Amino acid sequence: MDFDHVLEHLRQLHTGHDDLRAFCDFPDDVVAQPVMARHMGAKDHFDAETGLIGNEYAATRSLLKQLGPLAYWRDTYAGTNVSERFMDEFGCFSLIGHNGFFKSDQMNAWMVYMPAGLYYPWHQHPAEEMYLCLAGEAVFKKDGAPDQHMGEGGVTLHASNQPHAMETLDHPVLCYVVWRNEFTTKPVLTYDDAT
């Protein structure tokens, strides 16, 4: 894998999107770091996924598929009351940050994948966060705001410690997710609504 190409792709994705640029600059301190691959069930679901609708970010989707076998797939909610199905099917790996292909003190970035018909329970974290939907669609929920049915190219912003949740219905979803501060505190479940 040409990681210089990966980094340049991420830079162009970020700098080419008005909302991402406004949220934070693409970091200028990014350096590559080794990753020990760690697979979870979500990797297999993502590999087999054929329902991600949309073409605008097809190149990014393809790149994430290539990175999947090399990535450290996260189990952020291990040991909580989230369902076994969620633990098996919710997919996330770091692009920039802890256990990611790159590190930066200015920004963290992940890919997040959910198959159709999956609920991501209410959770929160100190980091301010922006989601960019790369393909598919989902209902994005956040405290103090109406639900947002979002598809390809849509963005949503979560303030520090603002509870939020996500649900896929008939289609899966794939997102690029950015944190701009407070990188060391992991998400925690907000309510006892995990299923």
C-alpha positions in Angstrom: 0.0 0.0 0.0 1.3 3.4 -1.0 0.7 5.4 2.2 1.9 8.7 0.7 -1.0 8.2 -1.8 -3.4 7.4 1.1 -2.4 10.6 2.9 -2.7 12.7 -0.2 -6.2 11.3 -0.8 -7.3 12.1 2.7 -5.8 15.6 2.3 -7.7 16.2 -0.9 -11.0 14.8 0.5 -10.7 17.1 3.5 -9.5 20.3 1.8 -12.0 19.8 -1.1 -15.0 20.0 1.2 -16.1 23.4 2.5 -17.7 22.1 5.7 -14.6 20.0 6.7 -12.3 22.9 6.0 -14.4 25.2 8.1 -14.5 22.7 10.9 -10.7 22.4 11.0 -7.7 22.6 8.8 -6.1 19.4 7.6 -3.2 18.9 10.0 0.3 19.9 8.9 2.0 17.6 11.5 0.8 14.2 10.1 3.4 11.4 10.1 2.9 7.7 9.3 2.9 5.1 12.0 2.9 1.3 12.0 -0.4 -0.4 12.5 -1.0 -3.9 13.7 -4.0 -5.3 11.8 -6.9 -6.3 14.0 -10.0 -7.8 12.4 -13.6 -7.9 13.7 -16.8 -9.2 12.2 -17.5 -5.7 10.8 -14.6 -6.1 8.4 -16.2 -9.1 6.8 -19.6 -7.2 6.5 -17.8 -4.2 5.0 -15.9 -6.4 2.5 -19.2 -8.0 1.4 -21.3 -4.8 1.4 -23.0 -4.1 -1.9 -25.6 -1.6 -0.8 -23.7 1.6 -0.4 -25.5 4.0 -2.7 -23.7 7.0 -4.2 -20.9 7.7 -6.6 -19.4 11.0 -5.6 -16.9 9.4 -3.1 -16.4 6.1 -5.0 -12.6 6.5 -4.9 -12.6 7.0 -1.1 -14.9 4.0 -0.6 -12.5 1.9 -2.7 -9.5 3.2 -0.7 -11.2 2.3 2.6 -11.9 -1.2 1.3 -8.2 -1.6 0.4 -7.2 -0.4 3.9 -9.6 -2.7 5.7 -7.4 -5.8 5.8 -4.5 -3.6 7.1 -6.5 -1.7 9.7 -6.9 -2.0 13.5 -10.7 -2.4 13.7 -12.0 -0.8 17.0 -14.1 -2.3 19.7 -14.9 1.0 21.5 -17.9 -0.4 23.3 -16.6 -3.8 24.4 -17.7 -4.5 28.0 -20.8 -2.3 27.7 -24.4 -3.4 27.3 -24.5 -2.9 23.5 -25.8 -5.9 21.6 -23.6 -8.7 20.2 -25.0 -7.7 16.8 -23.8 -4.2 17.2 -20.3 -5.4 18.3 -20.2 -7.7 15.3 -21.5 -5.4 12.6 -20.5 -1.8 13.6 -17.2 -1.0 11.8 -14.7 1.7 12.7 -11.0 2.1 12.1 -8.7 5.0 12.6 -7.1 6.8 9.7 -5.3 9.5 11.7 -4.9 9.0 15.4 -4.4 6.2 18.0 -4.0 2.8 16.1 -4.4 4.7 12.8 -2.1 4.7 9.8 -1.0 8.3 10.7 -0.8 10.4 13.8 -1.4 14.1 14.4 -1.7 16.3 17.5 -4.2 18.5 15.6 -6.9 16.2 14.3 -8.1 12.6 14.4 -10.1 10.9 11.6 -11.9 7.6 11.2 -14.0 5.6 8.9 -17.4 4.5 10.3 -19.5 1.8 8.6 -22.9 0.4 9.6 -25.0 -2.1 7.6 -28.7 -1.6 7.0 -31.0 -1.9 10.0 -28.4 -1.1 12.8 -28.8 1.3 15.7 -25.8 3.1 17.2 -26.9 4.0 20.7 -26.7 7.5 22.2 -23.2 8.3 23.2 -21.0 11.4 23.8 -17.4 12.5 24.1 -15.5 15.7 24.9 -14.2 16.0 21.3 -16.0 18.1 18.8 -16.9 15.9 15.8 -18.0 16.2 12.2 -19.4 13.3 10.1 -19.3 13.4 6.3 -21.5 10.8 4.7 -19.5 9.1 1.9 -22.2 6.7 0.8 -25.5 5.2 1.8 -27.7 7.0 4.2 -28.7 7.0 7.9 -30.8 8.9 10.4 -28.5 11.1 12.6 -29.8 12.1 16.0 -28.4 14.7 18.4 -29.6 16.3 21.6 -31.4 19.5 21.0 -31.9 19.1 17.3 -34.4 17.3 15.0 -33.4 14.0 13.5 -31.5 14.4 10.2 -31.9 11.9 7.4 -28.6 12.2 5.7 -27.2 10.7 2.5 -24.1 11.1 0.4 -22.3 14.4 0.9 -24.3 15.4 4.0 -22.5 16.6 7.1 -23.5 16.8 10.8 -21.6 18.4 13.7 -21.5 17.3 17.3 -20.5 19.8 20.0 -18.4 18.8 22.9 -20.3 16.2 25.1 -23.5 16.6 23.0 -25.3 13.3 23.1 -25.8 11.8 19.6 -26.9 8.5 18.0 -27.3 7.1 14.5 -29.6 4.5 12.9 -29.5 2.9 9.5 -32.8 1.8 7.9 -33.0 0.3 4.4 -29.5 1.2 3.4 -26.0 0.9 5.0 -23.9 4.0 5.6 -20.2 4.8 5.3 -18.8 8.0 6.8 -15.5 10.0 7.3 -15.4 11.2 10.9 -13.2 14.0 12.2 -12.3 15.1 15.8 -10.6 18.4 16.3 -9.7 18.3 20.0 -9.8 16.2 23.2 -8.5 13.1 21.5 -7.7 11.1 24.6 -11.2 10.6 26.0 -13.2 7.8 24.4 -16.9 7.9 23.7 -19.2 6.7 26.5 -22.8 5.6 26.3 -25.2 8.4 27.3 -28.4 6.5 28.0 -29.3 2.9 28.8 -30.8 2.4 25.3 -28.2 0.0 23.8 -29.8 -2.7 21.8 
